[in-house]
Amino acid sequence: MKPDPGQQVLLNSIYHYLGVTGRPAHPGELRALADGFGQRFKGRPLLELLQKDQRFLCLQEQWGLTSWKAYTALDVETTGLSPTENRITEIALVRLWGTHVVGKWSSLVNPVAQFHPT
């Protein structure tokens, strides 16, 4: 069943809101946005509308846009800048969905080298 025009306006507003903020939103935040339309939003439950619209995706109980890409950023810390004389001391990964952090991992690494104060 297709949303009525009022519901479509609400879905378009949520789509724009998520696009501008660049981060997923909890259902309560979206409910508050829907309630901001003046009178309480009536009709099908908000989550049902979002589930049926292919522009939206729910991950870890937060709603975002299907157009957002998930990617992982890698950070490597070293004892210096020389690949032959210096060693890795720490590795970190951050998993993002849009601009929202959905996972982190880091580990110290034994560089088998002495640290010299600079």
DRENMARVO-855346 format. One record per residue (C-alpha): residue number from 1; x negated, y, z negated; residue in one letter. Coordinates in Angstrom, 1 decimal. Each point is the difference from the previous one (the first is absolute). Last residue first. Layout:
DRENMARVO-855346
<node k="NUM" x="X" y="Y" z="Z" r="a"/>
...
end
This chain:
DRENMARVO-855346
<node k="118" x="-62.1" y="13.8" z="-20.6" r="t"/>
<node k="117" x="-0.1" y="-2.7" z="-2.6" r="p"/>
<node k="116" x="-1.5" y="-3.3" z="1.3" r="h"/>
<node k="115" x="2.2" y="-3.1" z="0.0" r="f"/>
<node k="114" x="-1.9" y="-3.3" z="0.3" r="q"/>
<node k="113" x="0.9" y="-2.5" z="2.6" r="a"/>
<node k="112" x="1.7" y="-3.4" z="0.2" r="v"/>
<node k="111" x="3.1" y="1.9" z="1.0" r="p"/>
<node k="110" x="2.3" y="-2.0" z="-2.3" r="n"/>
<node k="109" x="3.4" y="0.9" z="1.4" r="v"/>
<node k="108" x="2.8" y="1.8" z="-1.8" r="l"/>
<node k="107" x="3.5" y="-1.0" z="1.2" r="s"/>
<node k="106" x="3.0" y="1.9" z="1.2" r="s"/>
<node k="105" x="3.6" y="-0.8" z="0.9" r="w"/>
<node k="104" x="3.1" y="2.1" z="0.6" r="k"/>
<node k="103" x="3.5" y="-0.5" z="1.2" r="g"/>
<node k="102" x="3.1" y="1.8" z="1.2" r="v"/>
<node k="101" x="-1.4" y="3.6" z="0.2" r="v"/>
<node k="100" x="2.5" y="2.2" z="1.7" r="h"/>
<node k="99" x="-1.1" y="2.3" z="2.9" r="t"/>
<node k="98" x="1.8" y="-2.2" z="2.7" r="g"/>
<node k="97" x="-0.5" y="-3.4" z="-1.5" r="w"/>
<node k="96" x="-3.5" y="-0.1" z="-1.5" r="l"/>
<node k="95" x="-2.3" y="-2.8" z="-1.2" r="r"/>
<node k="94" x="-3.1" y="1.3" z="-1.9" r="v"/>
<node k="93" x="-3.2" y="-2.0" z="0.1" r="l"/>
<node k="92" x="-3.1" y="0.6" z="-2.1" r="a"/>
<node k="91" x="-3.6" y="-1.3" z="0.2" r="i"/>
<node k="90" x="-2.7" y="0.9" z="-2.5" r="e"/>
<node k="89" x="-3.8" y="0.0" z="-0.4" r="t"/>
<node k="88" x="-1.2" y="-0.7" z="3.6" r="i"/>
<node k="87" x="-3.7" y="0.1" z="0.4" r="r"/>
<node k="86" x="-2.8" y="2.4" z="1.0" r="n"/>
<node k="85" x="-3.4" y="-0.5" z="1.8" r="e"/>
<node k="84" x="1.0" y="-1.4" z="3.4" r="t"/>
<node k="83" x="3.4" y="1.6" z="0.5" r="p"/>
<node k="82" x="-1.4" y="3.4" z="-1.3" r="s"/>
<node k="81" x="2.7" y="2.3" z="-1.3" r="l"/>
<node k="80" x="-0.3" y="-0.6" z="-3.8" r="g"/>
<node k="79" x="1.1" y="-2.3" z="-2.8" r="t"/>
<node k="78" x="3.2" y="-0.8" z="1.9" r="t"/>
<node k="77" x="3.7" y="0.5" z="-0.3" r="e"/>
<node k="76" x="2.4" y="-1.5" z="2.5" r="v"/>
<node k="75" x="3.6" y="1.1" z="0.6" r="d"/>
<node k="74" x="2.4" y="-1.8" z="2.2" r="l"/>
<node k="73" x="3.5" y="1.3" z="0.9" r="a"/>
<node k="72" x="2.7" y="-2.6" z="0.8" r="t"/>
<node k="71" x="3.0" y="0.7" z="2.3" r="y"/>
<node k="70" x="3.7" y="-0.3" z="0.1" r="a"/>
<node k="69" x="1.6" y="2.1" z="2.7" r="k"/>
<node k="68" x="3.1" y="2.1" z="-0.5" r="w"/>
<node k="67" x="2.5" y="-0.3" z="2.9" r="s"/>
<node k="66" x="2.2" y="-2.4" z="-2.1" r="t"/>
<node k="65" x="0.7" y="3.0" z="-2.3" r="l"/>
<node k="64" x="0.0" y="-0.3" z="-3.7" r="g"/>
<node k="63" x="2.2" y="-1.3" z="-2.9" r="w"/>
<node k="62" x="-1.5" y="-1.3" z="-3.2" r="q"/>
<node k="61" x="0.8" y="-3.3" z="-1.8" r="e"/>
<node k="60" x="-3.4" y="-1.4" z="0.8" r="q"/>
<node k="59" x="0.5" y="0.5" z="3.7" r="l"/>
<node k="58" x="3.4" y="1.2" z="1.5" r="c"/>
<node k="57" x="0.1" y="1.0" z="3.7" r="l"/>
<node k="56" x="1.9" y="2.7" z="1.8" r="f"/>
<node k="55" x="0.4" y="1.0" z="3.6" r="r"/>
<node k="54" x="1.8" y="-3.3" z="0.8" r="q"/>
<node k="53" x="3.2" y="1.3" z="-1.8" r="d"/>
<node k="52" x="2.0" y="-2.9" z="-1.5" r="k"/>
<node k="51" x="-2.1" y="-0.2" z="-3.1" r="q"/>
<node k="50" x="0.3" y="3.8" z="-0.6" r="l"/>
<node k="49" x="3.7" y="-0.1" z="0.2" r="l"/>
<node k="48" x="0.2" y="-2.9" z="-2.4" r="e"/>
<node k="47" x="-2.3" y="1.8" z="-2.4" r="l"/>
<node k="46" x="2.3" y="3.1" z="0.1" r="l"/>
<node k="45" x="3.1" y="-2.0" z="-0.9" r="p"/>
<node k="44" x="2.7" y="0.2" z="2.6" r="r"/>
<node k="43" x="2.3" y="3.0" z="-0.3" r="g"/>
<node k="42" x="-0.1" y="3.0" z="-2.2" r="k"/>
<node k="41" x="-2.9" y="2.4" z="-0.7" r="f"/>
<node k="40" x="0.6" y="2.0" z="-3.2" r="r"/>
<node k="39" x="1.2" y="3.5" z="1.0" r="q"/>
<node k="38" x="-2.6" y="2.6" z="0.7" r="g"/>
<node k="37" x="-2.5" y="-1.7" z="2.3" r="f"/>
<node k="36" x="-2.4" y="-0.1" z="-2.9" r="g"/>
<node k="35" x="1.5" y="-3.4" z="-1.0" r="d"/>
<node k="34" x="-1.8" y="-1.5" z="3.0" r="a"/>
<node k="33" x="-3.3" y="1.4" z="-1.1" r="l"/>
<node k="32" x="0.6" y="-1.2" z="-3.5" r="a"/>
<node k="31" x="0.8" y="-3.5" z="1.4" r="r"/>
<node k="30" x="-3.3" y="0.2" z="2.1" r="l"/>
<node k="29" x="-1.9" y="0.7" z="-3.2" r="e"/>
<node k="28" x="1.8" y="-2.9" z="-1.8" r="g"/>
<node k="27" x="-0.8" y="-2.3" z="2.9" r="p"/>
<node k="26" x="-3.8" y="0.6" z="-0.5" r="h"/>
<node k="25" x="-1.6" y="2.0" z="2.7" r="a"/>
<node k="24" x="-2.9" y="-0.9" z="2.3" r="p"/>
<node k="23" x="-2.6" y="2.7" z="0.9" r="r"/>
<node k="22" x="-0.5" y="2.3" z="3.0" r="g"/>
<node k="21" x="2.0" y="2.8" z="-1.7" r="t"/>
<node k="20" x="1.1" y="1.5" z="3.3" r="v"/>
<node k="19" x="0.8" y="-3.4" z="1.7" r="g"/>
<node k="18" x="1.8" y="-1.3" z="-3.1" r="l"/>
<node k="17" x="2.2" y="3.2" z="-0.1" r="y"/>
<node k="16" x="0.7" y="-0.2" z="3.7" r="h"/>
<node k="15" x="1.1" y="-3.6" z="-0.2" r="y"/>
<node k="14" x="2.1" y="0.8" z="-3.1" r="i"/>
<node k="13" x="1.7" y="2.9" z="1.9" r="s"/>
<node k="12" x="0.6" y="-2.2" z="3.0" r="n"/>
<node k="11" x="1.6" y="-2.6" z="-2.2" r="l"/>
<node k="10" x="2.2" y="2.6" z="-1.7" r="l"/>
<node k="9" x="1.1" y="1.4" z="3.4" r="v"/>
<node k="8" x="0.8" y="-3.5" z="1.2" r="q"/>
<node k="7" x="2.1" y="-0.6" z="-3.1" r="q"/>
<node k="6" x="2.0" y="3.1" z="0.7" r="g"/>
<node k="5" x="0.4" y="-1.1" z="3.7" r="p"/>
<node k="4" x="1.3" y="-3.5" z="-1.0" r="d"/>
<node k="3" x="-2.6" y="-2.8" z="-0.1" r="p"/>
<node k="2" x="0.3" y="-2.7" z="2.6" r="k"/>
<node k="1" x="1.3" y="-3.4" z="-1.0" r="m"/>
end
